[in-house]
């Protein structure tokens, strides 16, 4: 299945024919996983002579998001126990409950079989459950790459007996930080408690699996198809060809980072549901090439309204690029400390291939713009009082944008934020402004800040 020699107009057919999983297989897997989840929910675990129950099980990963690839996708089953009453409990009691899950899944496999052509492999303990765990606990502080942490998940595979389709599941115990009311924005105190722990990045991301899943799953069908194409490119051309270039303790970016990058590009250009797949693919490749400039975050589940969160996010967003903050977990920068240069190398090569030749990508900056409202003096008329601004552009560029909407010369005016005069040579970022803001335009008859 050679992607690079496909014509741009044939990419949609390529996705449908080669990347879209068999619906019958997905339906069978969904039924089988529901049976396993029901078995675990009905089971009673014990710990310290106390009964422990499963609160809920969330299906994450590509299977839960609706972006699974044919032949070899992965998925997460995150099991929330009432035994975990805090993030600290998850850290301290996780291994115990992981062993219990292993025991019960083996029992389930011995006592049950599926009524369709599907095989479940024997559940196995694995060293690390995800890219997060490898980075968090992996190989940086341990000499000779000796593993110092116990396994964090167990794994099994669902495979079709009729063809080669398969999905690998990681099972992870977790603390139910979100509770049942996940239909709305989480209580900011949940994130404050997480931040106060000063945990390693993404250590408790499993607690936010439901939000991560929903953030991607709500995407329109065609956007999910584009995500499949990018994941296939990453799997076949980036990971397969460049993994051998990784030194000990180095990692490629997680696929989730690429998913977020695609969603950002689509959202920022308001493409709708009928976009051109080749254009979207080229846009993703062009953004990857500019990985050192990436600065992205979302405010769907957390924002700057809580003072403690505002302080944390301001510091976080002032850090070195690239930044792609997990929309569900502000402690997780999906872009840091990974070998983007290897991905960019392959992206440059792909940009020269037939699959995107003659295609013009979307006009997308690698930096998320913020909304700036301008309040002018009473005697000054401006056509628009709201601008979309790159926070790393100089203040002077905002004045230039205002100049385009008024007849007044901006060298006679300055911008003010909460009583602070903004210097033309500085940026909004240098003042710690990373979200929508209101600036006052004021006249200066005696001096210019240019």
ZAPALUM-832993 format. One line per field, with one value per residue (C-alpha): residue number from 0; residue in three letters; chain; x, y, z. Coordinates in pm, 1 decimal. Layout:
resi c(NUM ...);
resn c(ALA ...);
chain c(A ...);
xx c(X ...);
yy c(Y ...);
zz c(Z ...);
***
This chain:
resi c(0 1 2 3 4 5 6 7 8 9 10 11 12 13 14 15 16 17 18 19 20 21 22 23 24 25 26 27 28 29 30 31 32 33 34 35 36 37 38 39 40 41 42 43 44 45 46 47 48 49 50 51 52 53 54 55 56 57 58 59 60 61 62 63 64 65 66 67 68 69 70 71 72 73 74 75 76 77 78 79 80 81 82 83 84 85 86 87 88 89 90 91 92 93 94 95 96 97 98 99 100 101 102 103 104 105 106 107 108 109 110 111 112 113 114 115 116 117 118 119 120 121 122 123 124 125 126 127 128 129 130 131 132 133 134 135 136 137 138 139 140 141 142 143 144 145 146 147 148 149 150 151 152 153 154 155 156 157 158 159 160 161 162 163 164 165 166 167 168 169 170 171 172 173 174 175 176 177 178 179 180 181 182 183 184 185 186 187 188 189 190 191 192 193 194 195 196 197 198 199 200 201 202 203 204 205 206 207 208 209 210 211 212 213 214 215 216 217 218 219 220 221 222 223 224 225 226 227 228 229 230 231 232 233 234 235 236 237 238 239 240 241 242 243 244 245 246 247 248 249 250 251 252 253 254 255 256 257 258 259 260 261 262 263 264 265 266 267 268 269 270 271 272 273 274 275 276 277 278 279 280 281 282 283 284 285 286 287 288 289 290 291 292 293 294 295 296 297 298 299 300 301 302 303 304 305 306 307 308 309 310 311 312 313 314 315 316 317 318 319 320 321 322 323 324 325 326 327 328 329 330 331 332 333 334 335 336 337 338 339 340 341 342 343 344 345 346 347 348 349 350 351 352 353 354 355 356 357 358 359 360 361 362 363 364 365 366 367 368 369 370 371 372 373 374 375 376 377 378 379 380 381 382 383 384 385 386 387 388 389 390 391 392 393 394 395 396 397 398 399 400 401 402 403 404 405 406 407 408 409 410 411 412 413 414 415 416 417 418 419 420 421 422 423 424 425 426 427 428 429 430 431 432 433 434 435 436 437 438 439 440 441 442 443 444 445 446 447 448 449);
resn c(UNK UNK UNK UNK UNK UNK UNK UNK UNK UNK UNK UNK UNK UNK UNK UNK UNK UNK UNK UNK UNK UNK UNK UNK UNK UNK UNK UNK UNK UNK UNK UNK UNK UNK UNK UNK UNK UNK UNK UNK UNK UNK UNK UNK UNK UNK UNK UNK UNK UNK UNK UNK UNK UNK UNK UNK UNK UNK UNK UNK UNK UNK UNK UNK UNK UNK UNK UNK UNK UNK UNK UNK UNK UNK UNK UNK UNK UNK UNK UNK UNK UNK UNK UNK UNK UNK UNK UNK UNK UNK UNK UNK UNK UNK UNK UNK UNK UNK UNK UNK UNK UNK UNK UNK UNK UNK UNK UNK UNK UNK UNK UNK UNK UNK UNK UNK UNK UNK UNK UNK UNK UNK UNK UNK UNK UNK UNK UNK UNK UNK UNK UNK UNK UNK UNK UNK UNK UNK UNK UNK UNK UNK UNK UNK UNK UNK UNK UNK UNK UNK UNK UNK UNK UNK UNK UNK UNK UNK UNK UNK UNK UNK UNK UNK UNK UNK UNK UNK UNK UNK UNK UNK UNK UNK UNK UNK UNK UNK UNK UNK UNK UNK UNK UNK UNK UNK UNK UNK UNK UNK UNK UNK UNK UNK UNK UNK UNK UNK UNK UNK UNK UNK UNK UNK UNK UNK UNK UNK UNK UNK UNK UNK UNK UNK UNK UNK UNK UNK UNK UNK UNK UNK UNK UNK UNK UNK UNK UNK UNK UNK UNK UNK UNK UNK UNK UNK UNK UNK UNK UNK UNK UNK UNK UNK UNK UNK UNK UNK UNK UNK UNK UNK UNK UNK UNK UNK UNK UNK UNK UNK UNK UNK UNK UNK UNK UNK UNK UNK UNK UNK UNK UNK UNK UNK UNK UNK UNK UNK UNK UNK UNK UNK UNK UNK UNK UNK UNK UNK UNK UNK UNK UNK UNK UNK UNK UNK UNK UNK UNK UNK UNK UNK UNK UNK UNK UNK UNK UNK UNK UNK UNK UNK UNK UNK UNK UNK UNK UNK UNK UNK UNK UNK UNK UNK UNK UNK UNK UNK UNK UNK UNK UNK UNK UNK UNK UNK UNK UNK UNK UNK UNK UNK UNK UNK UNK UNK UNK UNK UNK UNK UNK UNK UNK UNK UNK UNK UNK UNK UNK UNK UNK UNK UNK UNK UNK UNK UNK UNK UNK UNK UNK UNK UNK UNK UNK UNK UNK UNK UNK UNK UNK UNK UNK UNK UNK UNK UNK UNK UNK UNK UNK UNK UNK UNK UNK UNK UNK UNK UNK UNK UNK UNK UNK UNK UNK UNK UNK UNK UNK UNK UNK UNK UNK UNK UNK UNK UNK UNK UNK UNK UNK UNK UNK UNK UNK UNK UNK UNK UNK UNK UNK UNK UNK UNK UNK UNK UNK UNK UNK UNK UNK UNK UNK UNK UNK UNK UNK UNK UNK UNK);
chain c(A A A A A A A A A A A A A A A A A A A A A A A A A A A A A A A A A A A A A A A A A A A A A A A A A A A A A A A A A A A A A A A A A A A A A A A A A A A A A A A A A A A A A A A A A A A A A A A A A A A A A A A A A A A A A A A A A A A A A A A A A A A A A A A A A A A A A A A A A A A A A A A A A A A A A A A A A A A A A A A A A A A A A A A A A A A A A A A A A A A A A A A A A A A A A A A A A A A A A A A A A A A A A A A A A A A A A A A A A A A A A A A A A A A A A A A A A A A A A A A A A A A A A A A A A A A A A A A A A A A A A A A A A A A A A A A A A A A A A A A A A A A A A A A A A A A A A A A A A A A A A A A A A A A A A A A A A A A A A A A A A A A A A A A A A A A A A A A A A A A A A A A A A A A A A A A A A A A A A A A A A A A A A A A A A A A A A A A A A A A A A A A A A A A A A A A A A A A A A A A A A A A A A A A A A A A A A A A A A A A A A A A A A A A A A A A A A A A A A A A A A A A A A A A A A A);
xx c(0.0 230.1 94.4 354.8 271.2 -105.0 -258.1 -397.9 -751.4 -727.5 -645.2 -1006.5 -1037.7 -705.0 -835.9 -1162.8 -999.4 -687.1 -715.0 -1079.2 -1128.9 -1389.7 -1719.7 -1812.7 -1482.6 -1528.6 -1882.5 -1761.8 -1480.3 -1720.7 -1953.9 -1665.5 -1526.4 -1872.8 -1892.2 -1552.7 -1643.8 -1972.5 -1786.8 -1542.7 -1821.4 -2010.8 -1700.6 -1604.0 -1234.6 -1079.0 -808.3 -712.3 -1015.4 -1243.0 -1466.7 -1360.2 -1585.2 -1537.5 -1709.6 -1687.1 -1470.6 -1379.8 -1275.3 -1001.6 -732.1 -810.5 -1089.4 -1274.1 -1207.3 -1332.7 -996.6 -885.0 -670.6 -711.4 -456.0 -298.9 -472.2 -442.4 -692.8 -715.0 -953.9 -928.7 -1082.6 -1190.4 -1202.5 -1376.9 -1057.9 -883.8 -998.8 -724.0 -443.9 -209.2 -417.1 -380.6 -5.1 24.2 -237.2 -225.1 2.1 -219.6 -530.4 -340.7 -260.4 -626.6 -732.2 -483.3 -626.7 -987.3 -919.8 -749.7 -1051.9 -1285.6 -1089.8 -1106.8 -1482.5 -1602.1 -1576.1 -1711.2 -1995.6 -1820.2 -1489.2 -1273.5 -973.4 -854.4 -489.5 -380.4 -353.9 9.3 173.1 377.9 653.9 499.9 146.1 205.8 440.4 348.0 469.6 790.7 874.4 760.4 918.2 1127.9 1491.8 1629.0 1723.2 1811.2 2162.5 2195.5 1825.8 1730.5 1358.3 1300.3 920.3 674.8 440.7 159.6 -79.1 -161.3 -223.7 -425.7 -519.3 -847.4 -790.6 -1023.6 -1012.5 -1133.8 -865.9 -561.4 -749.7 -649.4 -670.7 -433.6 -588.0 -401.9 -587.6 -509.9 -650.5 -723.4 -870.3 -1211.8 -1116.8 -1397.6 -1684.2 -2007.8 -2060.4 -1823.6 -2081.6 -1971.1 -1641.8 -1465.0 -1443.5 -1118.4 -1032.1 -965.6 -686.0 -561.9 -519.6 -337.5 -103.5 -33.2 95.1 376.2 347.4 552.3 388.2 97.5 140.4 -233.3 -356.1 -556.8 -795.8 -883.9 -919.4 -1288.9 -1216.3 -931.7 -1155.3 -1448.7 -1227.3 -1130.1 -1448.5 -1668.5 -1476.1 -1668.4 -1623.1 -1400.0 -1164.8 -1133.2 -1045.6 -768.0 -646.1 -631.8 -423.7 -176.5 -150.9 -82.2 188.2 339.1 332.6 464.9 701.2 808.8 822.0 925.3 1198.5 1332.4 1291.0 1641.6 1777.7 1663.4 1931.1 1874.4 1619.6 1485.1 1131.6 922.2 616.4 300.3 29.1 -203.6 14.6 -43.2 -417.4 -426.4 -223.8 -471.6 -769.2 -605.7 -545.7 -902.7 -1053.7 -842.1 -937.2 -1304.8 -1291.4 -1622.0 -1697.1 -1627.9 -1260.4 -1004.9 -813.9 -489.6 -493.4 -541.0 -261.6 -22.2 -111.2 -20.4 314.0 393.8 315.1 537.2 824.5 775.5 765.6 1001.9 733.2 437.8 241.8 -105.9 -359.3 -735.7 -975.7 -1261.0 -1200.4 -981.2 -900.5 -759.2 -1063.9 -938.2 -645.8 -433.6 -493.8 -417.5 -85.3 5.4 -93.9 85.5 410.5 354.0 287.3 596.4 808.2 1018.1 845.8 718.8 406.8 93.7 -94.9 -324.8 -674.9 -781.0 -470.3 -275.1 27.3 83.4 280.4 251.5 532.1 823.3 1137.7 1073.0 1246.3 1033.4 1333.5 1297.0 927.0 1006.1 1269.1 1010.1 752.3 991.4 1038.5 662.5 607.2 805.1 591.6 304.2 38.1 56.8 207.7 21.7 -173.7 -192.0 -220.2 -444.8 -320.1 -241.9 15.5 189.6 88.9 -262.5 -394.9 -580.9 -869.5 -778.4 -1052.7 -951.4 -1122.7 -1039.4 -1073.4 -1413.7 -1285.7 -1128.8 -1329.7 -1200.8 -1383.7 -1331.4 -1262.8 -1165.4 -845.7 -695.0 -333.7 -28.8 78.6 445.3 407.7 528.8 283.0 364.0 198.3 -127.9 -104.7 -38.1 -351.1 -550.5 -403.0 -562.4 -904.4 -866.7 -733.2 -536.6 -158.8 -70.7 259.5 47.5 -115.7 -14.5 -182.1 -252.1 -336.7 -475.1 -282.1 40.2 170.9 268.1 600.3 598.4 902.9 759.5 489.5 170.9 352.2 622.9 345.6 207.9 -102.2 -208.6 -585.8 -846.5 -776.6 -902.2 -653.0 -712.3 -590.9 -481.9 -340.2 7.5 71.8 412.0 595.6 588.9 663.9 779.0);
yy c(0.0 272.1 611.3 835.9 748.8 799.8 1095.7 1365.8 1312.9 940.8 978.5 943.2 614.5 501.5 561.6 380.3 81.7 27.2 211.0 187.7 -117.9 -376.4 -272.2 -632.1 -675.6 -350.6 -449.8 -790.1 -634.0 -381.1 -663.1 -866.0 -567.7 -489.9 -848.8 -816.2 -479.6 -614.8 -908.1 -674.7 -443.1 -737.3 -875.2 -798.0 -742.9 -746.4 -531.4 -526.0 -749.5 -484.4 -517.3 -316.5 -243.5 -108.7 229.6 255.0 151.8 397.2 283.1 511.0 502.8 482.1 230.2 464.1 775.2 618.9 654.1 288.6 168.6 -160.8 -420.9 -322.2 -43.0 6.8 95.2 157.8 14.8 243.3 79.5 317.1 164.1 297.9 185.2 493.2 804.5 1036.4 1066.3 948.9 633.0 563.9 597.0 384.8 114.2 83.0 -221.4 -414.2 -354.3 -426.4 -771.9 -819.4 -722.9 -969.6 -1245.4 -1170.5 -1134.2 -1474.3 -1613.8 -1457.3 -1606.5 -1953.6 -1937.4 -1760.7 -1777.7 -1551.6 -1647.2 -1502.8 -1533.8 -1351.3 -1457.6 -1298.9 -1344.6 -1422.3 -1102.2 -1016.7 -770.7 -516.4 -287.7 39.5 110.5 415.7 684.8 887.7 613.7 558.3 927.2 967.6 664.7 532.7 533.6 871.5 816.7 450.1 339.9 89.1 125.1 -92.2 -66.3 70.9 84.7 -206.3 -259.4 -6.3 -197.9 -531.9 -606.5 -840.4 -854.3 -907.9 -1067.7 -1161.7 -1527.2 -1428.3 -1174.2 -1000.0 -725.3 -690.2 -441.0 -437.5 -332.8 -189.5 -220.5 48.5 104.4 469.1 715.1 854.0 1219.5 1341.4 1151.3 1109.1 1470.4 1465.2 1616.4 1962.9 2140.2 1967.8 2148.9 2354.4 2216.0 1879.0 2035.2 2236.5 1914.2 1758.6 2056.6 2066.8 1710.4 1831.9 1500.6 1415.8 1519.5 1303.8 1071.8 1078.5 1125.2 802.2 981.8 1213.3 945.4 1021.2 1385.1 1293.2 1045.1 1283.6 1566.8 1358.7 1154.8 1460.6 1536.0 1490.3 1164.9 1311.9 1462.1 1120.0 980.1 1239.5 1138.3 777.7 883.7 1073.3 784.6 547.1 783.1 803.9 427.0 323.6 607.8 775.8 502.9 220.4 416.4 637.2 442.2 300.4 656.0 692.7 678.2 533.5 741.5 911.2 881.2 983.1 1203.7 1022.1 981.8 1183.1 1490.7 1453.7 1407.7 1735.0 1908.6 1801.5 1911.9 2249.8 2305.7 2211.4 2425.7 2733.2 2746.5 2656.2 2403.9 2235.7 1877.0 1894.1 1984.3 1847.3 1556.8 1620.8 1986.2 1882.4 1625.0 1877.8 2128.2 1874.3 1802.7 2175.0 2226.3 1933.1 2090.2 2401.2 2197.6 2434.5 2705.8 2496.9 2662.0 2517.1 2478.1 2453.9 2593.2 2345.3 2169.7 2418.7 2786.0 3098.1 3188.7 3027.9 3231.3 2927.0 2770.3 3102.7 3124.9 2765.3 2797.7 3130.3 2975.7 2664.1 2859.2 3074.7 2760.6 2658.2 2550.4 2320.5 2319.7 2113.2 2102.4 1805.7 1962.6 1727.1 1747.1 2075.2 1896.2 1708.3 1887.4 1636.9 1799.2 1822.9 1609.1 1398.9 1368.6 1596.2 1643.1 1285.1 1338.2 1667.9 1494.7 1249.4 1527.6 1716.4 1401.1 1343.6 1701.7 1609.6 1303.8 1258.0 1238.1 1613.2 1755.2 2056.5 2085.0 2409.6 2362.4 2563.4 2896.5 2785.2 2933.7 2701.7 2941.0 2968.8 3321.3 3503.1 3748.2 4108.7 4366.5 4729.2 5012.1 5338.6 5694.4 5851.1 6071.0 5779.8 5556.7 5211.1 4976.3 4667.4 4652.2 4284.4 4142.8 3795.3 3828.5 3604.7 3658.8 3642.8 3930.4 4270.0 4517.9 4738.4 4480.9 4530.5 4902.6 4836.4 4618.5 4901.3 5147.9 4946.3 5021.6 5392.4 5714.9 5806.8 5766.8 5510.2 5672.6 5921.3 5643.1 5366.5 5053.5 4997.8 4682.2 4720.6 5043.8 4913.4 5084.7 4821.3 4884.1 4854.0 4625.6 4374.8 4110.6 4008.9 3690.5 3892.9 4042.4 3693.7 3742.4 3413.7 3435.6 3682.1 4028.3 4387.6 4665.8 5040.1 5262.9 5599.1 5914.2 6033.1 6388.5 6424.3 6106.0 5791.5 5440.6 5332.5);
zz c(0.0 -127.9 -21.1 -180.3 -540.8 -502.7 -682.5 -448.5 -578.7 -492.3 -123.3 -10.5 -199.5 -51.5 300.0 233.3 65.6 274.2 605.8 715.4 942.2 852.1 1012.3 1093.9 1276.1 1470.9 1569.8 1689.9 1890.3 2044.1 2151.7 2294.6 2486.3 2626.1 2753.7 2923.0 3073.4 3210.6 3364.2 3540.6 3659.8 3807.9 3979.4 4337.4 4398.8 4744.4 4898.9 5266.7 5330.7 5182.6 4879.6 4576.6 4280.3 3931.1 3896.0 3518.2 3225.6 2950.2 2604.5 2478.9 2215.5 1845.5 1907.3 2143.7 1933.3 1611.2 1433.4 1429.3 1140.7 961.0 1073.6 1400.1 1589.5 1961.8 2228.8 2602.1 2855.8 3157.2 3464.2 3742.2 4091.5 4402.1 4578.6 4440.3 4626.0 4500.2 4249.2 4524.3 4562.7 4193.2 4226.2 4541.5 4479.5 4103.3 4096.5 4335.9 4125.6 3807.2 3941.7 4032.0 3680.3 3538.3 3755.2 3659.7 3286.5 3285.8 3467.8 3212.0 2925.8 3081.0 3136.0 2819.8 2443.7 2172.3 1941.6 1637.6 1453.5 1704.9 1910.1 2234.7 2326.1 2680.7 2889.2 2954.8 3191.8 2998.4 3117.5 3010.7 2910.4 2695.8 2568.9 2879.8 3114.6 2925.2 2940.3 3297.8 3454.6 3174.1 3120.0 3213.5 3577.0 3558.5 3458.4 3177.5 3101.8 3398.0 3466.6 3814.3 3806.1 3796.7 3500.5 3463.9 3242.0 3093.7 2731.3 2512.5 2147.7 1966.7 1627.4 1345.9 1241.2 894.9 798.5 944.9 1129.0 1493.7 1781.7 2078.7 2410.9 2709.0 3040.0 3297.3 3648.5 3730.2 3979.1 3881.3 3915.0 3690.0 3851.7 3659.8 3550.9 3253.6 3019.8 3130.3 3202.0 3494.9 3826.7 3816.1 4160.4 3994.8 3794.2 4092.0 4293.3 4000.1 3966.7 4341.0 4322.3 4094.6 3916.1 3611.7 3287.5 3191.3 3491.8 3561.8 3206.0 3234.8 3470.3 3181.1 2911.8 2867.5 2783.7 2549.0 2371.7 2338.2 2214.8 1910.0 1872.9 1819.7 1498.1 1170.8 982.8 714.4 971.3 1135.6 793.3 761.5 1106.7 985.0 685.0 902.5 1148.8 861.3 728.7 1076.9 1123.7 780.5 692.4 1015.5 1277.2 1045.9 866.6 1145.5 1468.7 1425.4 1443.7 1804.5 2070.1 2415.5 2605.8 2290.8 2156.2 1860.4 1925.9 2027.9 1762.4 1985.7 1922.3 1548.5 1603.9 1798.1 1530.0 1260.6 1470.7 1534.5 1161.7 1077.6 1356.3 1286.5 917.5 967.7 683.9 767.2 668.1 294.7 292.1 48.7 206.3 17.2 127.3 489.8 464.9 312.0 584.5 851.8 684.5 658.1 1027.1 1124.0 929.1 1146.7 1468.2 1651.6 1633.6 1754.3 2034.9 2077.2 2355.6 2399.0 2659.4 2626.5 2958.3 3145.4 3098.4 3262.0 3471.5 3794.4 3934.7 4022.3 3682.2 3515.0 3697.5 3607.2 3241.5 3202.6 3324.1 3115.3 2796.9 2850.7 2831.3 2531.3 2211.7 2077.5 2294.7 2228.7 2557.2 2605.5 2598.1 2878.6 3100.5 3129.7 3279.0 2953.4 2682.1 2400.4 2201.6 2442.7 2466.2 2156.5 1818.8 1603.2 1376.4 1251.3 1180.3 1006.2 792.7 662.7 623.4 393.2 187.6 170.3 49.4 -263.2 -340.3 -585.1 -312.3 -238.9 -557.5 -697.5 -373.7 -174.7 199.7 426.8 559.1 914.2 1150.9 1398.1 1678.1 1818.0 1775.5 2051.1 2034.0 2116.4 2172.7 2117.8 2309.7 2126.0 2257.5 2203.1 1919.5 1724.9 1495.9 1399.1 1163.7 1379.5 1750.3 1757.5 1611.6 1587.2 1700.4 1722.9 2087.6 1982.4 1736.5 1848.0 1995.2 1697.5 1470.9 1660.3 1599.2 1231.2 1220.4 1380.5 1130.7 850.6 996.3 1071.6 922.2 1235.3 1256.8 1522.5 1615.5 1807.9 2012.0 2251.0 2384.9 2750.3 2948.4 3299.3 3352.8 3196.7 2884.8 2627.3 2455.9 2078.4 2064.2 2310.6 2257.2 2434.0 2536.4 2709.1 2923.7 2999.7 2783.5 2623.9 2614.8 2489.9 2619.3 2604.4 2527.4 2546.4 2264.4 2405.5 2253.8 2343.2 2236.4 2400.1 2313.3 2104.9 2221.2 1878.0);
***
